[in-house]
Amino acid sequence: MNSPFPLKQVVSVLAFATLGALAGSALAQTADYRRGYDQGYRDAMEASREQRGPSEHARGRMIVLDAKYGLRGDVCDALHSVQQIVGMRRHADVRANNDLCGDPASGRIKRLTIVYRCGDGPEQRAAGAEGTLVSMGCR
């Protein structure tokens, strides 16, 4: 049976398509890698400060008081998930998505609202739409 496309050409096209898909995936991962790298750097700097002893800087950590994810009356409690992400950091980015506490408003764009404070400071709010990064930080 004669094929209009020789096997060598078909294999070449498939190999090229696979490399293109891998390159696109690598570019998408670059931004996430950078955010993770930056967060790791901030965590390491905070840990080195703690080893030197308590200071005003160490007392200013974020304390997450409340976190809700959803839309109007259809919300879920994302407090535990956000607290785990923030940990003992002074700066954190939280991606607003269904991984936090489920999908309380299926098919609709939801919003993450976080209430936190820095040490004994006043309450602060951070919010963002589904799919965005919600940034929080203490000085």
Secondary structure, DSSP 8 states (H G I E B T S, - for coil): ---SS-HHHHHHHHHHHHHHHHHHHHHHHHHHHHHHHHHHHHHHHHHHHHHT---HHHHT-EEEEEEEEEETTEEEE-HHHHHHHHTT-SEEEEE-STTTT--SSTTS--EEEEEEEETTS-EEEEEEETTSEEEEE--
